[in-house]
Amino acid sequence: TSLFRHLDHSHRNDLPDPVNDMAARLSHRAHTLYHDGEQLQARTRLLQDELMAKLTMQSNQLLYILSVMTAVLLPMTIISGLFGMNVGGLPLLDSPIGFWVVTAVSLLVACAVYLFVRRLGRV
């Protein structure tokens, strides 16, 4: 565009009128294309920022769900790990309802954690 601007201002009287007209049209066209390119670039940046914000929001939601699931399942994992040890003296080891008691305790703890997280207003 600076070439056309230079040609338009400095040598206007040296060139024939059709060449001057064509140079003016080309200068205007180049200027218009330059501004259109800037507008497209700005719009592209805006769309890219919007897409990144949407992807970040989805990623945060998935990580939150995984965190809640981890918090709910962690007590059951700890209890099953403790009862999975091969040592003597564990409570309910010889009881016929020991499995059901441990299962009920695990479910109660998981429900308590879920209700606690829900009370915080996050689920």
C-alpha positions as a Markdown table, in Angstrom:
| # | Residue | x | y | z |
|---|---|---|---|---|
| 1 | Thr | 0.0 | 0.0 | 0.0 |
| 2 | Ser | 2.9 | 2.4 | 0.6 |
| 3 | Leu | 4.1 | 1.9 | -3.0 |
| 4 | Phe | 0.7 | 2.9 | -4.3 |
| 5 | Arg | 0.5 | 5.8 | -1.8 |
| 6 | His | 4.0 | 7.0 | -2.9 |
| 7 | Leu | 3.0 | 6.6 | -6.6 |
| 8 | Asp | -0.3 | 8.4 | -5.9 |
| 9 | His | 1.2 | 11.4 | -4.2 |
| 10 | Ser | 4.6 | 12.0 | -5.8 |
| 11 | His | 4.2 | 11.1 | -9.5 |
| 12 | Arg | 0.6 | 12.0 | -10.1 |
| 13 | Asn | 1.4 | 14.6 | -12.7 |
| 14 | Asp | 4.0 | 12.6 | -14.5 |
| 15 | Leu | 1.7 | 9.7 | -15.5 |
| 16 | Pro | -1.2 | 9.6 | -17.9 |
| 17 | Asp | -4.7 | 9.9 | -16.5 |
| 18 | Pro | -5.7 | 6.3 | -17.1 |
| 19 | Val | -2.6 | 5.1 | -15.2 |
| 20 | Asn | -3.4 | 7.6 | -12.4 |
| 21 | Asp | -7.0 | 6.3 | -12.1 |
| 22 | Met | -5.8 | 2.7 | -12.1 |
| 23 | Ala | -3.2 | 3.4 | -9.4 |
| 24 | Ala | -5.8 | 5.1 | -7.3 |
| 25 | Arg | -8.2 | 2.2 | -7.7 |
| 26 | Leu | -5.4 | -0.3 | -6.9 |
| 27 | Ser | -4.4 | 1.7 | -3.9 |
| 28 | His | -7.9 | 1.8 | -2.6 |
| 29 | Arg | -8.4 | -1.9 | -3.2 |
| 30 | Ala | -5.1 | -2.7 | -1.4 |
| 31 | His | -6.1 | -0.6 | 1.5 |
| 32 | Thr | -9.5 | -2.3 | 1.7 |
| 33 | Leu | -8.0 | -5.7 | 1.5 |
| 34 | Tyr | -5.5 | -4.8 | 4.2 |
| 35 | His | -8.3 | -3.7 | 6.6 |
| 36 | Asp | -10.4 | -6.8 | 5.7 |
| 37 | Gly | -7.4 | -9.0 | 6.6 |
| 38 | Glu | -7.1 | -7.2 | 9.9 |
| 39 | Gln | -10.8 | -7.7 | 10.7 |
| 40 | Leu | -10.6 | -11.4 | 9.8 |
| 41 | Gln | -7.5 | -11.8 | 12.0 |
| 42 | Ala | -9.3 | -10.1 | 14.9 |
| 43 | Arg | -12.4 | -12.3 | 14.4 |
| 44 | Thr | -10.2 | -15.4 | 14.3 |
| 45 | Arg | -8.6 | -14.5 | 17.6 |
| 46 | Leu | -12.0 | -13.9 | 19.1 |
| 47 | Leu | -13.3 | -17.3 | 17.9 |
| 48 | Gln | -10.1 | -19.0 | 19.1 |
| 49 | Asp | -10.4 | -17.4 | 22.6 |
| 50 | Glu | -14.1 | -18.4 | 22.8 |
| 51 | Leu | -13.3 | -22.0 | 21.8 |
| 52 | Met | -10.5 | -22.2 | 24.3 |
| 53 | Ala | -12.8 | -20.9 | 27.1 |
| 54 | Lys | -15.4 | -23.6 | 26.2 |
| 55 | Leu | -12.8 | -26.4 | 26.2 |
| 56 | Thr | -11.4 | -25.2 | 29.5 |
| 57 | Met | -14.9 | -25.2 | 31.0 |
| 58 | Gln | -15.6 | -28.7 | 29.8 |
| 59 | Ser | -12.2 | -29.9 | 31.1 |
| 60 | Asn | -12.9 | -28.3 | 34.5 |
| 61 | Gln | -16.3 | -30.0 | 34.7 |
| 62 | Leu | -14.8 | -33.4 | 33.9 |
| 63 | Leu | -12.0 | -33.0 | 36.5 |
| 64 | Tyr | -14.6 | -32.0 | 39.0 |
| 65 | Ile | -16.7 | -35.1 | 38.4 |
| 66 | Leu | -13.5 | -37.2 | 38.7 |
| 67 | Ser | -12.7 | -35.5 | 42.0 |
| 68 | Val | -16.1 | -36.1 | 43.4 |
| 69 | Met | -16.0 | -39.8 | 42.3 |
| 70 | Thr | -12.6 | -40.1 | 44.0 |
| 71 | Ala | -13.9 | -38.6 | 47.2 |
| 72 | Val | -16.9 | -40.9 | 47.3 |
| 73 | Leu | -14.9 | -44.1 | 46.5 |
| 74 | Leu | -11.9 | -43.5 | 48.6 |
| 75 | Pro | -13.4 | -44.6 | 52.0 |
| 76 | Met | -14.5 | -47.9 | 50.4 |
| 77 | Thr | -11.0 | -48.4 | 49.0 |
| 78 | Ile | -9.4 | -47.8 | 52.4 |
| 79 | Ile | -11.9 | -50.2 | 54.2 |
| 80 | Ser | -11.4 | -52.9 | 51.6 |
| 81 | Gly | -7.6 | -52.5 | 51.8 |
| 82 | Leu | -7.7 | -52.8 | 55.6 |
| 83 | Phe | -9.8 | -56.0 | 55.5 |
| 84 | Gly | -7.7 | -57.4 | 52.7 |
| 85 | Met | -4.6 | -57.7 | 54.9 |
| 86 | Asn | -3.6 | -61.2 | 55.7 |
| 87 | Val | -3.2 | -60.8 | 59.5 |
| 88 | Gly | -5.1 | -62.2 | 62.4 |
| 89 | Gly | -7.2 | -60.3 | 64.9 |
| 90 | Leu | -9.3 | -58.3 | 62.4 |
| 91 | Pro | -12.8 | -57.6 | 63.6 |
| 92 | Leu | -15.7 | -59.5 | 62.1 |
| 93 | Leu | -13.2 | -62.0 | 60.6 |
| 94 | Asp | -15.0 | -65.1 | 61.8 |
| 95 | Ser | -18.5 | -63.6 | 61.8 |
| 96 | Pro | -21.0 | -65.0 | 59.2 |
| 97 | Ile | -22.3 | -61.5 | 58.5 |
| 98 | Gly | -18.9 | -59.7 | 58.6 |
| 99 | Phe | -18.9 | -59.2 | 54.8 |
| 100 | Trp | -22.3 | -57.5 | 55.0 |
| 101 | Val | -21.4 | -55.3 | 57.9 |
| 102 | Val | -18.2 | -54.1 | 56.1 |
| 103 | Thr | -20.2 | -53.5 | 52.9 |
| 104 | Ala | -22.9 | -51.5 | 54.8 |
| 105 | Val | -20.3 | -49.4 | 56.6 |
| 106 | Ser | -18.5 | -48.7 | 53.3 |
| 107 | Leu | -21.8 | -47.7 | 51.7 |
| 108 | Leu | -22.7 | -45.5 | 54.7 |
| 109 | Val | -19.4 | -43.7 | 54.6 |
| 110 | Ala | -19.7 | -43.2 | 50.8 |
| 111 | Cys | -23.2 | -41.8 | 51.2 |
| 112 | Ala | -22.0 | -39.5 | 54.0 |
| 113 | Val | -19.2 | -38.2 | 51.8 |
| 114 | Tyr | -21.6 | -37.7 | 48.9 |
| 115 | Leu | -24.1 | -35.8 | 51.1 |
| 116 | Phe | -21.3 | -33.7 | 52.5 |
| 117 | Val | -20.2 | -32.8 | 49.0 |
| 118 | Arg | -23.8 | -32.1 | 47.9 |
| 119 | Arg | -24.3 | -29.9 | 51.0 |
| 120 | Leu | -21.4 | -27.8 | 49.8 |
| 121 | Gly | -23.5 | -27.2 | 46.7 |
| 122 | Arg | -21.0 | -28.6 | 44.3 |
| 123 | Val | -23.0 | -31.6 | 42.9 |
